[in-house]
């Protein structure tokens, strides 16, 4: 019995790893993983001239390309057809998600659209005046634009000195299409100029690229393009009168 007790006590006195020793063992197992992560980064940049800096620039460019293609795309204004709201050379930011989740353009929105087959082989920027089912007439006895029998006060965005239209028209917008006019009516080729063309100057919804939400450049013209209140009193299509 004395021999067994002595052996038990000797086993109890056997050295145990200290806290530092445990820490060293953990460090030894993590070291290779840490080194492998650095090695992966080195391998990822080894084939890129310029290393990490070039890779960072490429990632940023990829992000900007994806952002521009799917979220917000800049467009430059090439003409005065939307003056004074938009001037030649202005850069607008077009929200490409504005109509992606069930929403559709509303009267008063400034939109960019692909005019191929309707206006010409280019992108255009115009203001939505009529949506599917609307009856758009110009002009009433006082020279004003009417939508669904209600005249529209366009003074907040119509180019100074312009009339609503020097070309009379009376159209009903087909479902799934838009009737679009420039704010500078005297210098805008828009739905009025294509009434006799295929589609009658009405642009299909799937040709709309997005809604122009901001003027981003030049800095002194930076502003948000809010929807005007001019169409707030216009009744829904089908409830027209007059």
C-alpha positions as CSV (number, residue, x, y, z in Angstrom):
1,X,0.0,0.0,0.0
2,X,2.9,2.3,0.9
3,X,4.4,1.7,-2.6
4,X,1.1,2.5,-4.4
5,X,0.6,5.7,-2.4
6,X,4.1,6.8,-3.2
7,X,3.6,6.2,-6.9
8,X,0.3,8.1,-6.8
9,X,2.0,11.1,-5.2
10,X,4.8,11.0,-7.8
11,X,2.2,11.1,-10.6
12,X,0.5,14.1,-8.9
13,X,3.9,15.9,-8.8
14,X,4.4,15.4,-12.6
15,X,4.9,18.7,-14.4
16,X,1.9,20.3,-16.1
17,X,2.0,22.8,-19.0
18,X,1.9,26.3,-17.8
19,X,-0.4,29.0,-19.2
20,X,2.4,30.3,-21.3
21,X,3.1,26.8,-22.7
22,X,-0.6,26.4,-23.7
23,X,-0.5,29.8,-25.4
24,X,2.6,28.8,-27.3
25,X,0.9,25.6,-28.5
26,X,-2.1,27.6,-29.8
27,X,0.2,30.1,-31.4
28,X,2.0,27.3,-33.2
29,X,-1.3,26.0,-34.7
30,X,-2.5,29.5,-35.8
31,X,0.8,30.6,-37.3
32,X,0.5,28.5,-40.4
33,X,-3.0,29.7,-41.1
34,X,-2.0,33.3,-40.7
35,X,1.0,32.8,-43.0
36,X,-1.3,31.0,-45.5
37,X,-3.6,34.1,-45.6
38,X,-0.6,36.3,-46.4
39,X,0.6,33.8,-48.9
40,X,-2.8,33.9,-50.6
41,X,-2.7,37.7,-50.8
42,X,0.8,37.5,-52.3
43,X,-0.4,34.9,-54.9
44,X,-3.4,37.0,-55.8
45,X,-1.3,40.1,-56.6
46,X,1.8,38.3,-58.0
47,X,0.3,38.3,-61.5
48,X,-1.0,41.9,-61.4
49,X,1.6,44.6,-62.4
50,X,1.8,47.1,-59.6
51,X,0.7,44.6,-56.9
52,X,-1.8,45.6,-54.3
53,X,-2.3,49.2,-55.6
54,X,-3.3,47.9,-59.1
55,X,-5.6,45.3,-57.6
56,X,-7.3,47.9,-55.4
57,X,-7.8,50.1,-58.4
58,X,-9.3,47.2,-60.4
59,X,-11.7,46.3,-57.6
60,X,-12.8,49.9,-57.4
61,X,-13.4,50.1,-61.2
62,X,-15.3,46.8,-61.1
63,X,-17.5,48.2,-58.3
64,X,-18.1,51.4,-60.3
65,X,-19.0,49.5,-63.4
66,X,-21.5,47.3,-61.6
67,X,-22.9,50.4,-59.8
68,X,-23.3,52.2,-63.1
69,X,-24.9,49.3,-64.9
70,X,-27.4,48.3,-62.3
71,X,-28.0,51.2,-59.8
72,X,-27.1,54.8,-60.8
73,X,-25.7,55.8,-64.2
74,X,-24.4,59.3,-65.2
75,X,-25.6,60.9,-68.5
76,X,-24.5,64.1,-70.1
77,X,-27.2,66.5,-71.5
78,X,-26.4,67.1,-75.2
79,X,-29.0,69.7,-76.1
80,X,-31.2,72.4,-74.7
81,X,-34.5,70.5,-75.1
82,X,-34.9,70.3,-71.3
83,X,-33.8,73.8,-70.5
84,X,-34.0,75.5,-68.1
85,X,-34.4,72.4,-65.9
86,X,-31.3,70.8,-67.6
87,X,-28.6,72.7,-69.4
88,X,-26.2,71.6,-72.1
89,X,-23.3,69.8,-70.5
90,X,-25.1,69.0,-67.2
91,X,-24.3,65.5,-65.9
92,X,-27.4,63.8,-64.4
93,X,-27.5,60.7,-62.2
94,X,-30.1,58.3,-63.5
95,X,-31.7,56.0,-60.9
96,X,-31.9,52.6,-62.7
97,X,-33.8,51.0,-59.8
98,X,-36.6,53.5,-59.7
99,X,-38.9,51.3,-61.9
100,X,-37.5,47.9,-61.3
101,X,-39.7,46.6,-58.5
102,X,-43.2,47.2,-59.7
103,X,-43.1,51.0,-59.8
104,X,-43.8,52.8,-63.1
105,X,-43.0,56.3,-64.3
106,X,-45.4,59.0,-63.1
107,X,-46.5,62.2,-64.7
108,X,-43.8,64.9,-64.1
109,X,-40.9,62.4,-63.8
110,X,-37.8,63.3,-65.9
111,X,-36.7,60.0,-67.5
112,X,-33.9,58.8,-69.8
113,X,-35.0,56.3,-72.4
114,X,-33.7,54.4,-75.4
115,X,-35.4,56.0,-78.4
116,X,-34.4,53.3,-80.9
117,X,-37.3,52.6,-83.2
118,X,-39.4,55.5,-81.8
119,X,-37.3,58.7,-81.7
120,X,-33.9,57.7,-83.1
121,X,-31.0,55.5,-82.3
122,X,-29.9,57.3,-79.2
123,X,-30.8,57.9,-75.6
124,X,-33.1,60.8,-74.8
125,X,-34.2,62.7,-71.7
126,X,-37.7,64.1,-71.5
127,X,-40.5,64.7,-69.0
128,X,-43.4,62.3,-68.6
129,X,-46.6,64.1,-69.5
130,X,-49.0,61.2,-70.0
131,X,-49.1,57.6,-68.9
132,X,-51.1,54.6,-70.1
133,X,-54.8,55.5,-70.5
134,X,-54.3,59.3,-70.3
135,X,-55.8,61.7,-72.7
136,X,-53.4,64.5,-73.4
137,X,-54.7,67.6,-75.3
138,X,-53.1,70.9,-76.4
139,X,-54.2,73.3,-76.2
140,X,-57.4,74.5,-74.4
141,X,-59.0,77.9,-75.1
142,X,-56.5,79.5,-72.9
143,X,-53.5,77.9,-74.5
144,X,-52.9,75.4,-71.7
145,X,-52.0,71.7,-71.7
146,X,-54.8,69.3,-70.5
147,X,-54.4,65.8,-69.1
148,X,-57.7,63.9,-68.5
149,X,-59.7,67.0,-68.8
150,X,-57.7,69.0,-66.2
151,X,-55.4,71.8,-67.2
152,X,-51.8,71.6,-66.0
153,X,-49.8,74.6,-64.6
154,X,-46.4,74.1,-66.2
155,X,-45.0,77.4,-65.2
156,X,-42.5,75.9,-62.7
157,X,-40.6,74.0,-65.4
158,X,-41.7,75.3,-68.9
159,X,-38.9,77.3,-70.6
160,X,-39.5,81.1,-70.2
161,X,-41.4,82.4,-73.1
162,X,-42.4,79.0,-74.5
163,X,-46.1,78.0,-75.0
164,X,-47.1,74.5,-74.0
165,X,-47.0,73.6,-77.7
166,X,-47.1,75.3,-81.1
167,X,-48.4,72.0,-82.5
168,X,-52.0,71.0,-81.6
169,X,-52.6,67.4,-80.6
170,X,-55.2,65.3,-78.9
171,X,-54.0,61.8,-78.1
172,X,-54.8,58.9,-75.8
173,X,-51.8,57.1,-74.5
174,X,-51.9,53.3,-74.9
175,X,-51.4,51.1,-71.9
176,X,-47.7,50.4,-71.3
177,X,-46.5,53.5,-73.0
178,X,-45.6,57.1,-72.2
179,X,-46.2,60.5,-73.8
180,X,-43.1,62.6,-73.3
181,X,-42.3,66.3,-73.9
182,X,-39.2,68.5,-73.4
183,X,-39.4,71.5,-71.0
184,X,-38.0,73.7,-73.8
185,X,-41.0,73.1,-76.2
186,X,-39.6,75.4,-78.8
187,X,-36.4,73.4,-79.1
188,X,-37.5,69.8,-78.3
189,X,-38.1,66.9,-80.6
190,X,-40.5,64.8,-78.6
191,X,-43.7,62.8,-78.8
192,X,-45.4,65.6,-80.7
193,X,-42.9,65.2,-83.6
194,X,-43.6,61.5,-84.0
195,X,-47.4,61.3,-83.8
196,X,-47.5,59.9,-87.4
197,X,-44.5,57.5,-86.8
198,X,-44.7,53.9,-85.7
199,X,-45.9,53.9,-82.1
200,X,-47.4,57.4,-82.5
201,X,-44.6,59.0,-80.5
202,X,-45.4,56.9,-77.5
203,X,-42.5,55.2,-75.8
204,X,-42.9,51.7,-74.3
205,X,-42.1,51.3,-70.6
206,X,-39.4,48.8,-71.2
207,X,-37.4,51.4,-73.2
208,X,-37.0,53.5,-70.1
209,X,-33.5,53.3,-68.7
210,X,-34.3,55.1,-65.4
211,X,-35.4,58.3,-63.7
212,X,-33.1,61.4,-63.6
213,X,-32.9,62.1,-59.9
214,X,-29.9,64.4,-59.5
215,X,-27.8,67.0,-61.4
216,X,-24.3,66.0,-60.3
217,X,-22.2,68.4,-62.4
218,X,-21.3,71.2,-62.7
219,X,-21.1,71.8,-58.9
220,X,-22.9,75.1,-59.1
221,X,-25.9,73.4,-60.6
222,X,-26.0,70.5,-58.2
223,X,-29.6,69.8,-57.3
224,X,-32.3,67.1,-56.9
225,X,-34.8,66.8,-59.7
226,X,-38.1,66.5,-57.7
227,X,-41.4,65.7,-59.3
228,X,-43.4,69.0,-59.7
229,X,-46.8,69.4,-58.1
230,X,-48.3,70.5,-61.5
231,X,-49.9,67.1,-62.1
232,X,-51.2,66.5,-58.6
233,X,-54.7,67.6,-59.5
234,X,-54.9,65.5,-62.7
235,X,-57.5,62.7,-62.3
236,X,-56.7,59.1,-63.1
237,X,-57.3,57.9,-66.6
238,X,-60.9,56.9,-67.0
239,X,-62.1,59.6,-64.7
240,X,-61.7,62.3,-67.2
241,X,-64.2,65.0,-67.9
242,X,-64.7,67.8,-70.3
